[in-house]
């Protein structure tokens, strides 16, 4: 459980404090404006992050296990090597985010916007990506094994070395 309150966290983020390694497990941050937060290596397990604005934040190596993240704004975030497992991310906005090397497994990402994102070496195993938009994204060596990718959009996308479910052909 978090040792910091929601209000204390928001003040620290507004003051541009580096909150590296902070454990925020279980905290309810729904609807919070956490623009440009510095939370590398943070733990946000079992958090309510619905409708949170994390735009332009540093979330490198952060953990988001079993987090509620629907409609979260992660545009232009650096989420390199983060781990999201069993998360609920319907309608999440990852436009232009750097998720290189991330593990986003067993998640609900239906209708997520990943346009222009760097998804190189991302593992989407077991995730539901129905109608997600990967337009102009970098999907080099991305793993979609056992993922539901029906109806996802891959226009102008680099899928070099990407592993898709058997018989799946990306819609362009």
C-alpha positions in Angstrom: 0.0 0.0 0.0 1.2 3.5 -0.8 2.8 5.5 2.0 1.9 8.8 0.2 -1.5 10.3 -0.3 -3.0 11.2 -3.6 -2.9 14.9 -2.8 0.8 14.7 -1.7 1.7 12.9 -4.9 0.0 15.5 -7.1 1.9 18.3 -5.3 5.2 16.5 -5.7 4.5 16.0 -9.4 3.5 19.6 -9.9 6.8 20.6 -8.3 8.7 18.4 -10.8 10.1 16.1 -8.1 11.8 12.9 -9.2 9.8 10.1 -7.5 12.0 7.2 -8.8 11.2 3.8 -7.3 8.1 5.0 -5.4 5.6 2.3 -4.5 2.0 3.6 -5.2 0.3 0.2 -5.0 -3.4 0.4 -4.4 -3.8 4.2 -4.6 -6.8 5.7 -6.4 -5.5 8.3 -8.8 -8.6 8.4 -11.1 -9.0 11.6 -13.0 -5.7 13.1 -11.7 -3.6 15.4 -13.8 -0.1 13.9 -13.5 1.3 15.6 -16.6 5.1 15.2 -17.0 5.4 13.0 -13.9 8.9 11.6 -13.1 8.1 8.1 -11.9 10.8 5.8 -13.3 10.8 2.3 -11.6 7.6 3.1 -9.8 5.2 0.4 -8.7 1.6 1.1 -9.5 0.1 -2.3 -8.9 -3.7 -2.6 -8.3 -4.1 1.2 -8.8 -7.1 3.0 -10.2 -5.7 5.1 -13.0 -8.9 5.6 -15.0 -8.8 8.9 -17.0 -5.4 9.9 -15.6 -3.3 12.3 -17.6 0.2 10.9 -17.6 1.1 12.8 -20.8 4.9 13.3 -21.4 5.8 11.3 -18.2 8.8 9.2 -17.4 7.6 5.8 -16.5 10.7 3.8 -17.5 10.8 0.3 -15.9 7.5 0.9 -14.0 5.2 -1.9 -12.9 1.4 -1.8 -13.5 0.1 -5.2 -12.5 -3.7 -5.5 -12.3 -4.2 -1.8 -12.7 -7.4 -0.1 -13.9 -6.2 2.1 -16.7 -9.2 2.7 -19.0 -9.0 5.9 -21.0 -5.6 6.8 -19.5 -3.6 9.4 -21.4 0.0 8.1 -22.0 0.8 10.2 -25.1 4.5 10.9 -25.5 5.4 9.0 -22.4 8.7 7.1 -22.0 7.6 3.7 -20.8 10.6 1.7 -22.0 10.8 -1.8 -20.3 7.7 -1.2 -18.2 5.5 -4.2 -17.3 1.7 -4.1 -17.5 0.0 -7.5 -16.6 -3.7 -8.2 -16.4 -4.5 -4.5 -16.8 -7.7 -3.0 -18.1 -6.7 -0.4 -20.7 -9.7 0.0 -22.9 -9.5 3.2 -24.9 -6.0 4.0 -23.6 -4.0 6.6 -25.6 -0.4 5.6 -26.2 0.2 7.9 -29.2 3.9 8.5 -29.8 4.8 6.7 -26.6 8.1 4.8 -26.2 7.3 1.3 -25.0 10.4 -0.4 -26.4 11.0 -3.7 -24.6 7.7 -3.5 -22.5 5.7 -6.5 -21.5 2.0 -5.8 -21.8 0.6 -9.3 -21.2 -2.9 -10.6 -20.6 -4.4 -7.0 -20.8 -7.6 -5.6 -22.3 -6.5 -3.0 -24.8 -9.6 -2.9 -26.9 -9.7 0.3 -29.0 -6.4 1.5 -27.6 -4.7 4.2 -29.7 -1.0 3.3 -30.3 -0.4 5.5 -33.4 3.2 6.4 -33.9 4.3 4.5 -30.8 7.7 2.7 -30.6 6.6 -0.8 -29.8 9.9 -2.5 -30.7 10.4 -5.8 -28.8 7.1 -5.4 -26.9 5.4 -8.6 -25.7 1.6 -8.4 -26.1 1.0 -12.1 -25.4 -2.5 -13.0 -24.3 -3.8 -9.4 -24.7 -7.0 -8.3 -26.4 -6.1 -5.7 -29.0 -9.5 -5.7 -30.8 -9.8 -2.6 -33.0 -6.7 -1.0 -31.6 -4.9 1.5 -33.9 -1.2 0.8 -34.6 -1.0 3.3 -37.6 2.6 4.5 -38.2 3.9 2.5 -35.2 7.2 0.7 -35.0 6.4 -3.0 -34.3 9.9 -4.5 -35.0 10.1 -7.9 -33.3 6.9 -7.3 -31.4 5.2 -10.5 -30.0 1.5 -10.9 -30.6 1.4 -14.6 -29.8 -1.9 -15.7 -28.2 -3.1 -12.1 -28.5 -6.5 -11.2 -30.1 -5.6 -8.7 -32.9 -8.8 -9.0 -35.0 -9.9 -5.7 -36.4 -6.7 -3.9 -35.3 -5.3 -1.3 -37.8 -1.7 -1.6 -39.0 -1.5 1.2 -41.7 2.0 2.4 -42.5 3.4 0.2 -39.8 6.8 -1.4 -39.7 6.0 -5.0 -38.7 9.5 -6.4 -39.5 10.1 -9.6 -37.4 6.7 -9.2 -35.6 5.2 -12.5 -34.5 1.4 -12.7 -35.1 -1.1 -15.4 -34.3 -1.2 -18.3 -36.8 -3.1 -17.3 -39.9 -3.4 -13.6 -39.0 -2.5 -11.0 -41.7 -2.3 -7.4 -40.5 -4.9 -5.0 -42.0 -3.2 -2.2 -43.8 
